Amino acid sequence: MADTLTTPAAGSPRTKHVLVVRWGAARRREQTARQAEFTAFVEATAPRLRRTAYLMCRDWHLAQDLTQVTFAKMYATWGRIRRTANLDAYSRRVLMNAVFDQKKRRSDSELVLAELPEAPHQRPDDTVELHVALLQALATLPVRDQAIVVLRHWEDHSVETVAGILNVSASVVKTQNARALSRLRALLGEDFVRS
């Protein structure tokens, strides 16, 4: 009889309190694990996404902002996507959508430049000249063509992967890639492209 007095009944308030406390502790552990997974994902992918964003906008600060927008959107849906989605492809798609949205908002006439006041009059290294020439030529392409060139040739993804990231068909990727490369060759010259 003593046992029945000390053990709470199944529907008693104390039993409900114990269940709520256990449920809360389990939920906190799950949230901590989810946050740790997201943090590990961010640490692993942030440099790659930021570099891709830079190639699309040529501004490191804006690239950082676009990367943060990507992670914010992914964090909002992390519970749903963390186990079911290809997270690398998903992150690229979210980043490209953020780039496309940003390009729509920004004036086409606005060009971001990082110039030092009174730069020294020495000839820059050839790799710097090459980098600048390539980025300037890339900037002349339409934004979707830029995305295709960056994803295909900088990140070295297959046509099918790029099509999946940009949500277009493989034939669109092939056509726009050929057109973009042709335009880059025209801008840079055949000798430049071959070297």
Backbone as CSV, one residue per row, in Angstrom:
resi,resn,N_x,N_y,N_z,CA_x,CA_y,CA_z,C_x,C_y,C_z
1,MET,0.817,-1.185,0.000,0.000,0.000,0.000,0.861,1.250,0.000
2,ALA,2.032,1.174,0.632,2.950,2.305,0.650,3.427,2.615,-0.755
3,ASP,3.617,1.585,-1.588,4.068,1.803,-2.957,3.041,2.579,-3.758
4,THR,1.811,2.309,-3.557,0.778,2.998,-4.325,0.654,4.441,-3.891
5,LEU,1.022,4.763,-2.667,0.934,6.137,-2.204,2.085,6.986,-2.745
6,THR,3.274,6.402,-2.926,4.420,7.191,-3.359,4.557,7.258,-4.882
7,THR,3.997,6.318,-5.617,4.087,6.315,-7.070,2.944,7.159,-7.631
8,PRO,3.270,8.159,-8.447,2.203,8.996,-8.983,1.336,8.210,-9.955
9,ALA,0.096,8.537,-9.984,-0.847,7.894,-10.891,-0.547,8.325,-12.321
10,ALA,-0.965,7.533,-13.296,-0.634,7.766,-14.705,-1.103,9.121,-15.203
11,GLY,-2.224,9.608,-14.789,-2.732,10.881,-15.295,-2.547,12.027,-14.309
12,SER,-1.759,11.830,-13.274,-1.612,12.855,-12.247,-0.789,14.035,-12.756
13,PRO,-0.933,15.198,-12.144,-0.170,16.380,-12.543,1.340,16.166,-12.430
14,ARG,1.781,15.406,-11.437,3.215,15.176,-11.269,3.768,14.350,-12.436
15,THR,3.034,13.347,-12.872,3.459,12.532,-14.015,3.532,13.390,-15.262
16,LYS,2.560,14.239,-15.452,2.573,15.141,-16.611,3.774,16.068,-16.554
17,HIS,4.101,16.564,-15.362,5.260,17.446,-15.200,6.555,16.704,-15.556
18,VAL,6.691,15.474,-15.089,7.889,14.672,-15.370,8.005,14.445,-16.876
19,LEU,6.901,14.138,-17.535,6.921,13.915,-18.980,7.292,15.192,-19.734
20,VAL,6.778,16.328,-19.299,7.095,17.603,-19.939,8.578,17.925,-19.768
21,VAL,9.121,17.672,-18.577,10.543,17.929,-18.322,11.403,17.028,-19.214
22,ARG,11.054,15.745,-19.294,11.818,14.823,-20.144,11.718,15.220,-21.619
23,TRP,10.514,15.575,-22.055,10.317,15.990,-23.443,11.137,17.247,-23.745
24,GLY,11.147,18.208,-22.798,11.921,19.434,-22.981,13.409,19.154,-23.069
25,ALA,13.907,18.247,-22.245,15.330,17.897,-22.282,15.675,17.201,-23.598
26,ALA,14.813,16.320,-24.052,15.059,15.633,-25.329,15.029,16.638,-26.483
27,ARG,14.114,17.564,-26.433,14.019,18.584,-27.489,15.267,19.473,-27.505
28,ARG,15.775,19.856,-26.329,17.001,20.659,-26.251,18.196,19.897,-26.825
29,ARG,18.296,18.603,-26.506,19.390,17.796,-27.066,19.294,17.730,-28.588
30,GLU,18.074,17.562,-29.097,17.879,17.507,-30.552,18.249,18.846,-31.194
31,GLN,17.858,19.957,-30.580,18.202,21.282,-31.108,19.708,21.507,-31.087
32,THR,20.360,21.084,-30.030,21.813,21.235,-29.931,22.500,20.423,-31.024
33,ALA,22.035,19.209,-31.244,22.615,18.368,-32.300,22.373,18.987,-33.672
34,ARG,21.175,19.518,-33.891,20.842,20.152,-35.171,21.717,21.382,-35.402
35,GLN,21.923,22.186,-34.364,22.769,23.366,-34.493,24.224,22.976,-34.741
36,ALA,24.677,21.922,-34.118,26.056,21.452,-34.345,26.226,20.979,-35.785
37,GLU,25.229,20.273,-36.325,25.277,19.844,-37.727,25.327,21.049,-38.664
38,PHE,24.486,22.046,-38.372,24.443,23.231,-39.232,25.770,23.986,-39.153
39,THR,26.315,24.133,-37.971,27.589,24.820,-37.801,28.694,24.103,-38.571
40,ALA,28.730,22.793,-38.506,29.743,22.029,-39.252,29.552,22.225,-40.758
41,PHE,28.304,22.241,-41.214,28.022,22.463,-42.633,28.507,23.845,-43.062
42,VAL,28.215,24.857,-42.259,28.633,26.226,-42.583,30.150,26.323,-42.649
43,GLU,30.832,25.769,-41.673,32.296,25.828,-41.652,32.901,25.132,-42.870
44,ALA,32.281,24.052,-43.306,32.823,23.302,-44.439,32.541,23.976,-45.783
45,THR,31.418,24.658,-45.915,31.012,25.167,-47.228,31.151,26.678,-47.399
46,ALA,31.338,27.424,-46.337,31.380,28.894,-46.443,32.465,29.396,-47.400
47,PRO,33.705,28.897,-47.338,34.715,29.425,-48.271,34.344,29.201,-49.738
48,ARG,33.836,28.017,-50.057,33.464,27.720,-51.441,32.306,28.603,-51.905
49,LEU,31.288,28.747,-51.075,30.140,29.578,-51.464,30.543,31.038,-51.607
50,ARG,31.380,31.521,-50.703,31.807,32.922,-50.775,32.626,33.163,-52.042
51,ARG,33.486,32.232,-52.396,34.296,32.364,-53.607,33.392,32.363,-54.854
52,THR,32.410,31.496,-54.873,31.465,31.450,-55.994,30.676,32.757,-56.077
53,ALA,30.228,33.250,-54.946,29.496,34.515,-54.935,30.381,35.655,-55.424
54,TYR,31.654,35.636,-55.035,32.581,36.679,-55.500,32.726,36.654,-57.018
55,LEU,32.843,35.467,-57.582,32.970,35.363,-59.034,31.730,35.910,-59.742
56,MET,30.594,35.839,-59.066,29.357,36.337,-59.666,29.188,37.849,-59.497
57,CYS,29.735,38.426,-58.413,29.482,39.858,-58.158,30.739,40.714,-58.085
58,ARG,31.929,40.107,-57.986,33.211,40.803,-57.955,33.345,41.791,-56.785
59,ASP,32.739,41.476,-55.682,32.812,42.310,-54.485,32.814,41.369,-53.274
60,TRP,33.949,41.353,-52.536,34.062,40.415,-51.412,33.026,40.684,-50.330
61,HIS,32.700,41.940,-50.081,31.718,42.252,-49.038,30.322,41.784,-49.447
62,LEU,29.962,42.050,-50.689,28.673,41.585,-51.188,28.644,40.058,-51.234
63,ALA,29.758,39.447,-51.605,29.834,37.980,-51.621,29.588,37.420,-50.217
64,GLN,30.158,38.064,-49.216,29.924,37.626,-47.833,28.448,37.781,-47.467
65,ASP,27.844,38.898,-47.865,26.421,39.113,-47.595,25.562,38.039,-48.267
66,LEU,25.868,37.738,-49.521,25.096,36.727,-50.244,25.273,35.351,-49.623
67,THR,26.468,35.065,-49.138,26.710,33.795,-48.455,25.904,33.721,-47.167
68,GLN,25.857,34.831,-46.433,25.075,34.858,-45.193,23.581,34.714,-45.466
69,VAL,23.108,35.336,-46.543,21.699,35.180,-46.931,21.416,33.712,-47.228
70,THR,22.335,33.067,-47.923,22.185,31.645,-48.239,22.072,30.818,-46.964
71,PHE,22.970,31.054,-46.018,22.934,30.285,-44.777,21.698,30.606,-43.940
72,ALA,21.251,31.845,-43.953,20.042,32.205,-43.201,18.825,31.468,-43.761
73,LYS,18.719,31.421,-45.077,17.588,30.720,-45.691,17.668,29.221,-45.417
74,MET,18.866,28.678,-45.448,19.017,27.252,-45.178,18.739,26.927,-43.711
75,TYR,19.132,27.806,-42.809,18.898,27.566,-41.390,17.396,27.516,-41.097
76,ALA,16.644,28.375,-41.799,15.193,28.420,-41.580,14.525,27.099,-41.947
77,THR,15.107,26.350,-42.872,14.525,25.076,-43.303,15.405,23.881,-42.951
78,TRP,16.388,24.088,-42.094,17.377,23.059,-41.801,16.757,21.758,-41.301
79,GLY,15.761,21.845,-40.461,15.132,20.641,-39.932,14.548,19.767,-41.030
80,ARG,14.062,20.392,-42.106,13.446,19.664,-43.207,14.487,19.156,-44.205
81,ILE,15.529,19.955,-44.477,16.454,19.619,-45.565,17.689,18.850,-45.126
82,ARG,17.996,18.847,-43.860,19.291,18.321,-43.417,19.492,16.846,-43.711
83,ARG,18.456,16.069,-43.765,18.599,14.631,-44.001,18.130,14.201,-45.391
84,THR,17.370,15.045,-46.062,16.768,14.601,-47.326,17.411,15.213,-48.558
85,ALA,18.054,16.339,-48.435,18.558,17.054,-49.610,20.060,16.845,-49.795
86,ASN,20.518,16.994,-51.038,21.946,17.079,-51.318,22.328,18.507,-50.919
87,LEU,22.923,18.642,-49.779,23.134,19.969,-49.193,24.061,20.854,-50.016
88,ASP,25.072,20.281,-50.677,25.962,21.089,-51.514,25.198,21.680,-52.688
89,ALA,24.433,20.851,-53.377,23.651,21.340,-54.514,22.587,22.331,-54.042
90,TYR,21.961,22.025,-52.925,20.925,22.909,-52.394,21.516,24.273,-52.036
91,SER,22.699,24.280,-51.420,23.321,25.550,-51.032,23.696,26.367,-52.261
92,ARG,24.172,25.716,-53.319,24.497,26.440,-54.555,23.243,27.044,-55.177
93,ARG,22.157,26.282,-55.159,20.909,26.787,-55.734,20.412,28.006,-54.944
94,VAL,20.445,27.925,-53.623,20.012,29.055,-52.795,20.917,30.262,-53.043
95,LEU,22.229,30.028,-53.148,23.168,31.116,-53.430,22.867,31.753,-54.781
96,MET,22.678,30.935,-55.811,22.405,31.490,-57.147,21.102,32.283,-57.152
97,ASN,20.093,31.805,-56.446,18.850,32.570,-56.352,19.083,33.908,-55.657
98,ALA,19.923,33.907,-54.622,20.244,35.165,-53.928,20.998,36.111,-54.862
99,VAL,21.914,35.569,-55.663,22.659,36.390,-56.633,21.697,36.967,-57.662
100,PHE,20.802,36.122,-58.200,19.848,36.599,-59.208,18.949,37.693,-58.623
101,ASP,18.471,37.488,-57.388,17.626,38.504,-56.739,18.388,39.804,-56.547
102,GLN,19.654,39.700,-56.131,20.465,40.895,-55.910,20.698,41.626,-57.215
103,LYS,20.964,40.886,-58.286,21.205,41.516,-59.587,19.952,42.233,-60.087
104,LYS,18.778,41.689,-59.802,17.530,42.345,-60.213,17.352,43.668,-59.481
105,ARG,17.746,43.703,-58.225,17.581,44.921,-57.419,18.603,45.989,-57.766
106,ARG,19.805,45.583,-58.131,20.892,46.525,-58.379,20.791,47.074,-59.791
107,SER,21.127,48.316,-59.945,21.123,48.954,-61.256,22.201,48.325,-62.131
108,ASP,21.878,48.134,-63.411,22.863,47.573,-64.337,24.039,48.509,-64.552
109,SER,23.837,49.793,-64.341,24.922,50.748,-64.575,25.892,50.824,-63.398
110,GLU,25.530,50.267,-62.272,26.388,50.321,-61.094,27.463,49.251,-61.190
111,LEU,28.702,49.653,-61.007,29.831,48.731,-61.043,30.658,48.936,-59.787
112,VAL,30.860,47.881,-59.037,31.619,47.955,-57.797,33.091,47.770,-58.122
113,LEU,33.912,48.719,-57.707,35.353,48.643,-57.910,36.066,48.852,-56.586
114,ALA,37.130,48.149,-56.402,37.952,48.343,-55.215,39.267,48.957,-55.691
115,GLU,39.356,50.267,-55.667,40.555,50.969,-56.130,41.255,51.623,-54.957
116,LEU,42.562,51.470,-54.938,43.360,52.147,-53.931,43.615,53.575,-54.377
117,PRO,43.574,54.525,-53.479,43.921,55.883,-53.889,45.408,55.952,-54.236
118,GLU,45.705,56.583,-55.342,47.080,56.741,-55.818,47.837,55.420,-55.791
119,ALA,47.420,54.527,-56.655,48.083,53.232,-56.760,49.501,53.427,-57.283
120,PRO,50.434,52.591,-56.871,51.808,52.713,-57.369,51.847,52.504,-58.883
121,HIS,52.832,53.109,-59.542,52.914,53.075,-60.993,53.713,51.887,-61.510
122,GLN,53.794,50.818,-60.752,54.498,49.649,-61.233,53.522,48.715,-61.945
123,ARG,54.059,47.958,-62.866,53.234,47.043,-63.647,52.787,45.890,-62.752
124,PRO,51.468,45.615,-62.691,51.009,44.509,-61.856,51.462,43.162,-62.411
125,ASP,51.483,42.204,-61.572,51.851,40.853,-61.946,50.894,40.346,-63.033
126,ASP,51.397,39.503,-63.923,50.571,38.977,-65.013,49.334,38.247,-64.505
127,THR,49.448,37.546,-63.386,48.289,36.826,-62.871,47.206,37.795,-62.423
128,VAL,47.601,38.950,-61.913,46.622,39.957,-61.513,45.929,40.505,-62.754
129,GLU,46.707,40.781,-63.796,46.106,41.277,-65.040,45.145,40.252,-65.625
130,LEU,45.540,39.011,-65.607,44.689,37.940,-66.107,43.399,37.863,-65.304
131,HIS,43.530,37.900,-63.995,42.374,37.843,-63.092,41.409,38.994,-63.377
132,VAL,41.940,40.197,-63.483,41.107,41.374,-63.740,40.431,41.270,-65.104
133,ALA,41.183,40.868,-66.117,40.619,40.748,-67.465,39.499,39.707,-67.500
134,LEU,39.726,38.575,-66.851,38.696,37.540,-66.827,37.443,37.992,-66.089
135,LEU,37.621,38.646,-64.951,36.462,39.115,-64.189,35.698,40.194,-64.943
136,GLN,36.414,41.080,-65.628,35.733,42.111,-66.409,34.959,41.492,-67.565
137,ALA,35.551,40.522,-68.224,34.851,39.859,-69.323,33.643,39.082,-68.806
138,LEU,33.808,38.399,-67.683,32.705,37.653,-67.082,31.548,38.582,-66.716
139,ALA,31.875,39.784,-66.270,30.852,40.749,-65.851,29.993,41.218,-67.012
140,THR,30.464,41.067,-68.243,29.671,41.512,-69.397,28.585,40.508,-69.768
141,LEU,28.679,39.296,-69.252,27.692,38.262,-69.571,26.413,38.476,-68.777
142,PRO,25.272,38.036,-69.308,24.049,38.031,-68.504,24.247,37.164,-67.258
143,VAL,23.508,37.445,-66.215,23.744,36.825,-64.917,23.605,35.299,-64.974
144,ARG,22.647,34.779,-65.708,22.509,33.322,-65.788,23.696,32.706,-66.532
145,ASP,24.195,33.390,-67.569,25.381,32.905,-68.273,26.598,32.941,-67.349
146,GLN,26.698,33.978,-66.533,27.792,34.032,-65.556,27.723,32.821,-64.634
147,ALA,26.514,32.523,-64.153,26.343,31.395,-63.236,26.757,30.086,-63.899
148,ILE,26.379,29.917,-65.157,26.726,28.688,-65.862,28.235,28.574,-66.033
149,VAL,28.889,29.652,-66.433,30.343,29.615,-66.622,31.055,29.348,-65.291
150,VAL,30.633,30.018,-64.240,31.270,29.824,-62.928,31.076,28.392,-62.439
151,LEU,29.841,27.894,-62.523,29.581,26.544,-62.021,30.233,25.468,-62.895
152,ARG,30.221,25.662,-64.214,30.799,24.646,-65.118,32.320,24.673,-65.111
153,HIS,32.909,25.865,-65.201,34.344,25.933,-65.447,35.166,26.303,-64.222
154,TRP,34.613,27.034,-63.299,35.365,27.352,-62.074,35.189,26.237,-61.057
155,GLU,33.920,25.848,-60.813,33.666,24.788,-59.838,33.702,23.396,-60.457
156,ASP,33.802,23.317,-61.775,33.984,22.064,-62.503,32.851,21.068,-62.277
157,HIS,31.609,21.559,-62.366,30.444,20.686,-62.229,30.005,20.186,-63.598
158,SER,29.349,19.061,-63.605,28.827,18.504,-64.850,27.648,19.344,-65.342
159,VAL,27.299,19.149,-66.600,26.155,19.854,-67.186,24.886,19.530,-66.403
160,GLU,24.721,18.274,-66.043,23.520,17.850,-65.306,23.454,18.497,-63.926
161,THR,24.591,18.594,-63.248,24.616,19.221,-61.924,24.268,20.699,-62.021
162,VAL,24.844,21.392,-62.997,24.548,22.820,-63.185,23.069,22.997,-63.515
163,ALA,22.541,22.120,-64.361,21.115,22.198,-64.706,20.255,22.026,-63.463
164,GLY,20.627,21.107,-62.603,19.877,20.913,-61.362,19.965,22.104,-60.430
165,ILE,21.151,22.685,-60.321,21.336,23.846,-59.433,20.510,25.033,-59.920
166,LEU,20.523,25.258,-61.225,19.839,26.433,-61.784,18.396,26.142,-62.189
167,ASN,17.977,24.895,-62.037,16.606,24.501,-62.346,16.264,24.760,-63.815
168,VAL,17.169,24.370,-64.691,16.952,24.457,-66.136,17.328,23.114,-66.743
169,SER,17.049,22.938,-68.011,17.387,21.670,-68.661,18.880,21.642,-69.010
170,ALA,19.376,20.433,-69.237,20.785,20.266,-69.614,21.062,20.940,-70.955
171,SER,20.101,20.910,-71.864,20.312,21.550,-73.169,20.435,23.065,-73.036
172,VAL,19.716,23.655,-72.080,19.849,25.097,-71.830,21.259,25.403,-71.325
173,VAL,21.761,24.575,-70.430,23.115,24.780,-69.907,24.129,24.689,-71.042
174,LYS,23.997,23.671,-71.899,24.943,23.507,-73.005,24.894,24.694,-73.961
175,THR,23.692,25.109,-74.316,23.532,26.216,-75.262,24.078,27.512,-74.693
176,GLN,23.674,27.831,-73.460,24.123,29.091,-72.865,25.615,29.066,-72.562
177,ASN,26.154,27.912,-72.204,27.583,27.795,-71.961,28.365,28.065,-73.250
178,ALA,27.932,27.463,-74.352,28.604,27.681,-75.638,28.525,29.154,-76.041
179,ARG,27.360,29.754,-75.871,27.194,31.170,-76.219,28.080,32.054,-75.343
180,ALA,28.131,31.748,-74.036,28.937,32.552,-73.109,30.428,32.426,-73.428
181,LEU,30.895,31.213,-73.703,32.309,31.023,-74.037,32.662,31.712,-75.348
182,SER,31.747,31.670,-76.297,31.973,32.363,-77.568,32.103,33.866,-77.343
183,ARG,31.252,34.402,-76.488,31.310,35.842,-76.191,32.609,36.185,-75.451
184,LEU,33.017,35.332,-74.528,34.272,35.577,-73.809,35.459,35.533,-74.768
185,ARG,35.447,34.584,-75.710,36.526,34.514,-76.706,36.566,35.784,-77.545
186,ALA,35.385,36.287,-77.910,35.327,37.509,-78.712,35.871,38.703,-77.927
187,LEU,35.579,38.750,-76.649,36.051,39.859,-75.814,37.544,39.770,-75.522
188,LEU,38.009,38.563,-75.248,39.390,38.385,-74.809,40.354,38.089,-75.953
189,GLY,39.839,37.613,-77.055,40.695,37.250,-78.185,41.081,35.791,-78.100
190,GLU,41.228,35.165,-79.246,41.550,33.738,-79.299,42.887,33.429,-78.628
191,ASP,43.899,34.300,-78.814,45.207,34.038,-78.212,45.123,34.033,-76.693
192,PHE,44.323,34.923,-76.161,44.175,35.027,-74.712,43.551,33.741,-74.160
193,VAL,42.528,33.235,-74.837,41.822,32.055,-74.363,42.712,30.819,-74.411
194,ARG,43.556,30.710,-75.415,44.410,29.530,-75.558,45.566,29.514,-74.579
195,SER,46.043,30.671,-74.140,47.217,30.704,-73.261,46.884,30.445,-71.827
